[in-house]
Amino acid sequence: MMFPMTEQPPGHADRARDEFPYRMKDLCERTGLPRQVVHFYIQQGLLPEGHKTGRNMAYYNDKHVERILLVRKLQHERFLPLKAIRALLEQRDEAFSPVQRRLLGEVKERLRGPLAPPVPGALDVVPVAPLLEAHGLDDEDLAGLLDCGLLALGEANGLVVVARDDSWIFEIWGELRAAGFSRELGFTARDLLVFDEAISAMFAKEAQLLGERVSHLPPEEVAPMVERALPIIHTLLARLHTQKTKNFFAAL
C-alpha cells in the first residue's frame, strides 16, 4: 500500500524520534557548545545535518554528539584548523573501507620519525609572538594564516601558542616576505592556499592508491614503505616544480 506524499507511514515519527532523540538544546547541553557553533560546524561540513521535521526544527543523535566532541578534541588537543579536520573526517567517512581503515590505523602505530603519531596529552607548543618577531611578520600576517586554515592557535600559561609541528609556516611565509612578496604588491598569506589545495588534492589520491594497492600487505611491511617513499616524493615534487618553471620561461 502506498502512502500519500503528504503523509508519513504509521509509526514513522516514533521511529525517527527513537533514532534522533535530541533537540538542538539537548545537543548543546551534551557538548557544552552554543547553538551558533553547532550551526557553524554544520555549515562547514564538519557535522551532518539533523533529521528535519520542519523548516526550523531538526533532531540529532549520539553520532552528532560524538562528531562534535571529536572536532573539539582535534581543535583543542591537536590544534588542527577546521579545514584540516574536515579533510580528516571526509577521508574517515568516505575514502576507505573498514579493512583499509584498519590497516592504515595499524600502519600509523608503526610509523617513526616525523610521521610518528603524537603522544596523547604531550603536545609541544611554542608562543606565537616570538615567532612573528623572529620572522618579520605581524598580526595581519597571522590573521591571514588563520583565515586560510593553515594553522590553529591555542592558549597555554596565558600566552597564545601554536603547535611546534606547525611553526614552520611562520618561517616559510617570513622567507617569502623577505624575498620581496610584500603586502604592497598584493601578496597575502591567502596566496599559500594555491599550494595547500594542490597538495590536498594530491594527497587524497595518494591515500586512495595506498588503501587500494597495499591492503593485502601486513602493516609492518607498509609502514617502512611509507617512511622511505616520503622523502623520495618530496624530491620528485621539488624537481617537477623546478622543471615546470624552467619550461614556462623557456617557452616565452
C-alpha positions in Angstrom: 0.0 0.0 0.0 1.4 3.4 -1.0 1.2 6.3 1.4 0.3 9.8 0.1 3.4 12.0 -0.3 1.9 14.5 2.2 1.6 11.9 5.0 4.1 9.7 6.9 3.6 6.0 7.3 2.2 4.9 10.7 4.9 4.9 13.3 7.3 6.9 11.2 7.5 9.8 13.6 8.1 7.4 16.6 10.9 5.6 14.8 12.5 8.8 13.7 12.3 10.2 17.3 13.9 7.0 18.6 16.7 7.3 16.1 17.2 11.0 16.6 16.2 11.7 20.3 18.0 15.1 20.8 16.8 18.6 20.1 19.3 21.3 19.5 19.0 22.3 23.2 19.9 18.7 24.2 22.9 18.7 21.7 24.2 21.9 23.2 23.9 20.6 26.8 25.7 17.3 25.9 28.6 19.0 24.1 28.9 22.3 26.0 28.6 24.3 22.8 26.2 27.2 21.9 23.9 26.6 19.0 25.7 29.1 16.9 28.8 27.0 17.0 26.8 23.8 16.2 25.2 25.5 13.2 28.7 26.7 12.1 30.0 23.2 12.2 27.1 22.0 10.0 27.7 24.9 7.5 31.4 24.0 7.3 30.7 20.3 6.6 32.1 19.2 9.9 28.8 17.9 11.2 25.9 16.2 9.3 22.6 18.0 9.3 20.0 16.7 11.8 16.8 14.9 10.9 14.5 17.7 9.8 10.9 17.7 10.9 10.1 21.2 9.8 11.7 24.3 8.3 13.3 25.3 11.6 13.2 22.0 13.5 15.7 19.2 13.4 16.6 16.3 15.8 20.0 14.7 16.4 21.5 11.6 17.9 24.6 10.2 19.6 26.6 10.3 16.4 26.2 14.0 16.3 27.4 14.3 19.8 30.4 12.1 19.1 31.3 14.1 16.0 31.2 17.4 17.8 33.3 16.1 20.7 35.8 14.7 18.1 36.1 18.1 16.3 36.6 19.9 19.6 39.3 17.4 20.7 41.1 17.8 17.4 40.9 21.6 17.8 42.0 21.9 21.3 44.3 19.0 21.9 45.9 18.8 18.4 45.4 22.5 17.4 44.2 21.4 14.0 42.5 24.1 11.9 38.9 23.3 10.9 39.9 22.9 7.2 42.3 20.1 8.2 39.7 18.5 10.5 37.1 18.5 7.7 39.6 16.7 5.4 40.3 14.1 8.0 36.7 13.5 8.6 35.9 13.2 4.9 38.6 10.6 4.5 37.4 8.7 7.5 33.8 8.7 6.4 34.1 8.1 2.6 37.5 7.2 1.3 38.3 3.9 2.9 36.7 0.6 3.5 36.7 -0.8 7.1 39.6 -3.2 6.1 41.6 -0.3 4.6 40.9 1.9 7.7 42.0 -0.9 10.0 45.3 -1.4 8.0 46.0 2.3 8.0 45.4 2.6 11.7 47.9 -0.3 12.3 50.4 1.4 9.9 50.1 4.6 11.9 51.1 2.9 15.1 54.3 1.7 13.4 55.4 4.9 11.8 58.6 6.6 13.2 60.4 9.9 12.9 58.4 12.9 11.6 55.5 10.6 10.7 55.2 9.1 14.2 51.7 9.6 15.8 51.7 12.2 18.6 51.7 11.0 22.2 48.3 11.8 23.7 48.5 14.7 26.1 52.0 15.6 25.1 51.5 18.3 22.5 54.6 20.5 22.2 53.6 24.2 21.8 55.5 27.5 21.3 54.4 31.1 21.8 53.2 32.9 18.7 54.6 36.4 19.5 58.3 35.4 19.3 57.7 33.5 16.1 56.1 36.6 14.4 59.0 38.8 15.6 61.7 36.3 14.6 60.4 36.0 11.0 59.5 39.7 10.4 55.7 39.1 10.5 52.8 41.0 12.1 49.3 40.4 13.3 47.9 40.9 9.8 50.1 38.1 8.6 48.9 35.9 11.5 45.3 36.7 10.6 45.9 35.7 7.0 47.4 32.3 8.0 44.5 31.7 10.3 41.9 32.8 7.8 43.2 30.3 5.1 43.2 27.5 7.6 46.9 26.8 7.6 47.2 26.7 11.4 45.2 26.9 14.6 46.0 28.7 17.8 45.6 27.7 21.5 46.4 29.1 24.9 48.9 28.0 27.5 50.0 29.8 30.6 48.2 33.0 29.4 50.1 33.0 26.1 48.8 32.5 22.6 50.5 29.4 21.3 50.8 27.1 18.3 51.8 23.5 17.9 55.6 23.3 17.3 54.9 21.0 14.4 53.0 23.8 12.7 55.5 26.6 13.5 57.4 26.1 10.2 54.7 28.0 8.4 55.9 31.3 10.0 59.4 30.7 8.7 58.2 29.9 5.2 55.9 32.9 5.0 58.6 35.1 6.5 61.1 34.0 3.9 58.7 34.7 1.1 58.1 38.2 2.6 61.8 38.8 2.8 62.2 37.6 -0.9 60.0 40.6 -1.9 56.5 39.1 -1.9 55.2 42.1 0.0 51.8 43.3 1.1 52.3 46.4 -1.0 52.5 44.2 -4.1 49.2 42.5 -3.1 50.7 39.3 -1.7 48.9 37.8 1.4 49.0 34.6 3.3 45.9 33.5 1.4 48.1 33.0 -1.7 49.5 30.0 0.1 46.1 28.3 -0.5 47.2 27.6 -4.1 49.8 25.2 -2.8 47.7 23.8 0.1 44.8 23.0 -2.3 47.2 21.3 -4.8 48.8 19.2 -2.1 45.5 18.3 -0.5 44.2 17.0 -3.9 47.4 15.1 -4.5 47.4 13.6 -1.0 43.8 12.4 -1.4 44.8 10.5 -4.5 48.0 9.1 -2.7 45.9 7.9 0.2 43.4 6.2 -2.1 46.2 4.5 -4.0 47.8 3.3 -0.7 44.5 1.9 0.5 43.8 0.1 -2.7 47.2 -1.3 -3.5 48.6 -2.4 -0.2 45.6 -3.5 1.9 46.7 -7.2 1.5 50.1 -6.5 3.0 51.0 -6.7 6.7 51.2 -3.3 8.4 54.8 -3.9 9.5 55.7 -4.0 5.8 53.7 -1.0 4.7 55.0 1.4 7.4 58.6 1.4 6.3 57.4 1.7 2.6 55.6 4.9 3.5 58.6 6.2 5.5 61.0 5.6 2.7 58.7 6.9 0.0 58.0 10.3 1.6 61.5 12.0 1.1 61.6 10.5 -2.4 58.3 12.0 -3.3 59.3 15.3 -1.8 62.4 15.3 -4.1 60.2 14.4 -7.1 57.8 17.3 -6.3 60.6 19.9 -6.0 62.2 18.8 -9.3 58.9 18.7 -11.1 58.1 22.2 -9.9 61.5 23.5 -10.9 61.1 21.8 -14.3 57.7 23.3 -14.8 59.1 26.8 -14.0 62.0 26.3 -16.3 59.8 25.2 -19.2 57.5 28.1 -18.7 60.2 30.7 -19.1 61.9 28.8 -21.9 58.6 28.9 -23.9 58.2 32.7 -23.6 
